[in-house]
Amino acid sequence: MNSTPSFQDIIYHLIGSIPEGRVVTYGTLAKMAGYSTYVRQVCQVIRTIPADSTLPCHRIINGQGKLSVKGESYTRHKKALISEGIIFDSNDKIKLKQYLWEGLS
Protein backbone atom coordinates (compact mmCIF):
# COMPACT_ATOMS: atom_id res chain seq x y z
CA MET A 1 0.00 0.00 0.00
CA ASN A 2 1.35 3.41 -1.02
CA SER A 3 1.13 5.98 1.78
CA THR A 4 2.42 8.86 -0.35
CA PRO A 5 -0.46 11.12 -1.42
CA SER A 6 -0.91 11.64 -5.15
CA PHE A 7 -0.37 15.03 -6.78
CA GLN A 8 -4.14 15.29 -7.19
CA ASP A 9 -4.73 14.54 -3.50
CA ILE A 10 -2.19 17.21 -2.50
CA ILE A 11 -3.91 19.80 -4.70
CA TYR A 12 -7.35 18.85 -3.34
CA HIS A 13 -6.05 19.20 0.22
CA LEU A 14 -4.55 22.61 -0.50
CA ILE A 15 -7.71 23.87 -2.19
CA GLY A 16 -9.75 22.70 0.79
CA SER A 17 -7.40 24.63 3.08
CA ILE A 18 -7.78 28.04 1.39
CA PRO A 19 -9.33 30.28 4.05
CA GLU A 20 -12.53 32.19 3.41
CA GLY A 21 -11.78 35.70 2.19
CA ARG A 22 -8.45 34.69 0.63
CA VAL A 23 -7.40 33.60 -2.85
CA VAL A 24 -4.55 31.57 -4.28
CA THR A 25 -3.05 31.51 -7.77
CA TYR A 26 -2.48 28.38 -9.83
CA GLY A 27 1.26 28.97 -9.56
CA THR A 28 1.12 29.38 -5.79
CA LEU A 29 -0.78 26.08 -5.52
CA ALA A 30 1.93 24.36 -7.56
CA LYS A 31 4.66 25.81 -5.30
CA MET A 32 2.80 24.86 -2.12
CA ALA A 33 2.44 21.31 -3.46
CA GLY A 34 6.20 21.14 -3.95
CA TYR A 35 5.98 21.18 -7.76
CA SER A 36 6.69 24.78 -8.69
CA THR A 37 6.82 24.07 -12.44
CA TYR A 38 3.54 22.12 -12.53
CA VAL A 39 1.14 25.04 -13.08
CA ARG A 40 -0.49 23.38 -16.10
CA GLN A 41 -0.92 20.16 -14.15
CA VAL A 42 -2.63 22.11 -11.35
CA CYS A 43 -5.03 23.52 -13.94
CA GLN A 44 -5.71 20.00 -15.25
CA VAL A 45 -6.50 18.71 -11.76
CA ILE A 46 -8.85 21.63 -11.13
CA ARG A 47 -10.66 21.03 -14.44
CA THR A 48 -11.49 17.49 -13.30
CA ILE A 49 -13.15 18.58 -10.04
CA PRO A 50 -16.89 17.86 -10.29
CA ALA A 51 -19.20 20.88 -10.41
CA ASP A 52 -20.98 19.69 -7.26
CA SER A 53 -17.74 19.50 -5.25
CA THR A 54 -17.56 21.35 -1.93
CA LEU A 55 -13.95 22.43 -2.59
CA PRO A 56 -13.72 26.25 -2.70
CA CYS A 57 -12.49 26.40 -6.30
CA HIS A 58 -13.84 29.93 -6.61
CA ARG A 59 -10.83 31.02 -4.50
CA ILE A 60 -8.35 30.06 -7.24
CA ILE A 61 -7.35 32.88 -9.59
CA ASN A 62 -4.65 33.52 -12.15
CA GLY A 63 -1.38 35.34 -11.52
CA GLN A 64 -2.84 38.60 -12.83
CA GLY A 65 -5.40 38.62 -10.03
CA LYS A 66 -8.30 37.66 -12.29
CA LEU A 67 -10.73 34.79 -12.48
CA SER A 68 -9.89 32.41 -15.32
CA VAL A 69 -13.36 30.91 -15.68
CA LYS A 70 -15.90 32.22 -18.17
CA GLY A 71 -19.65 32.66 -18.48
CA GLU A 72 -21.91 31.44 -15.71
CA SER A 73 -18.96 30.07 -13.73
CA TYR A 74 -17.36 33.53 -13.77
CA THR A 75 -20.50 35.13 -12.35
CA ARG A 76 -20.89 32.42 -9.69
CA HIS A 77 -17.23 32.59 -8.62
CA LYS A 78 -17.21 36.39 -8.50
CA LYS A 79 -20.39 36.49 -6.38
CA ALA A 80 -18.93 33.91 -4.00
CA LEU A 81 -15.72 35.91 -3.58
CA ILE A 82 -17.60 39.17 -3.05
CA SER A 83 -19.75 37.44 -0.40
CA GLU A 84 -16.49 36.56 1.40
CA GLY A 85 -15.45 40.21 1.43
CA ILE A 86 -13.06 40.17 -1.52
CA ILE A 87 -13.11 43.38 -3.52
CA PHE A 88 -12.63 43.54 -7.30
CA ASP A 89 -11.24 46.72 -8.84
CA SER A 90 -12.71 48.43 -11.92
CA ASN A 91 -10.73 46.03 -14.16
CA ASP A 92 -12.20 42.99 -12.36
CA LYS A 93 -8.90 42.29 -10.66
CA ILE A 94 -8.25 41.23 -7.08
CA LYS A 95 -5.35 42.82 -5.20
CA LEU A 96 -2.99 39.92 -4.61
CA LYS A 97 -1.04 41.82 -1.96
CA GLN A 98 -4.22 42.09 0.07
CA TYR A 99 -5.95 38.74 -0.49
CA LEU A 100 -3.32 36.18 -1.53
CA TRP A 101 -3.02 33.15 0.72
CA GLU A 102 0.47 31.74 0.69
CA GLY A 103 -0.04 28.43 2.37
CA LEU A 104 -0.37 26.41 5.48
CA SER A 105 1.47 27.68 8.53
N, C-alpha and C positions, 0 to 999 in steps of 0.2 A: 504494500500500500504506500502510495506517494503522499508524504505529508507537506510537500512544498506546494503552496497555492499557485494556481495558474495565473498568467498575466491577466486574463479576464476577471478572475476572482479578486485580484489586487485592485483592479480599476473599479469594480463594483463596490468594494469595501471603501475605497477613497471617495467615490461619489456619494455613498451613503453617509460619509462623515462630514461632508461640506455643511458648515453651520448655516442656519437660517440667516438671511441678510448679508450673506457673503457669496462671492463667485470665484470660480477657478477657470483658468484657461486650459485648453487641450495640452499645451506644452507644459504647463505646471503639473498637470496630472501625470504626464509621462515622466517628468523629473521625480515627482514624489513616489512613483512606482519603482524608481530605480532604473528606468529605461529612457534617458533623456532624448534619445534620437527616435523614439517610437511614437511620434505625434500622429502619424497616419494610422498606426495600429490602434491608438486610443480612439480615434474617430471611428474606425471599423467596429470596435467593441461597442461603442455608444450607439451606432446605427442598428445593432442587433438587439438592443434592449426593447422589450415589448412595450407598446403604447400604454398598457395598463399597469406598468411597473410603478412601485412606490418610490423608486430612487429619484432624488431631486435633480433630474437631468436639466431642468430649466436654469440651474445655477452654473452651467458650463457655457463659457463664452469663448470667442476667439481672442487672439493676442492684441487685436485693435480695440478691445473693449465692447465688441458688438455681438449680438446673437447671430449664429450662423444658420439657424433654421429659417424656413420661409413659410408664407401663407398662414394658415390657421395655427400651426405650431408656433410661429413667431408671435402672434397675438396672445396665445395662451401662456407662453413662456414670459413674455413681457409683463402681462398682468400679474403673474405669480411673483415675479421679482419686485414689481412695484408694491404688491401687498406685503412684501417682506421689508419694505422701507428702502429699497434700492432706487436711486434716482437716475434717470436717463437725461443726458443733455439734449440740446436742440438737434444734434446730429444722430440721435438714438444711440449714443455711446454711454458706457458706464465708466466712471473714474476708477481705474485699476488701483491707484494709490490708496483710494478710500475703501474699496470693497473687496480687494483680492484676498483670498484665503491662501496661505502658503503652506498648509499642511498640519499634520498632527503634531502636537507638542510632546 
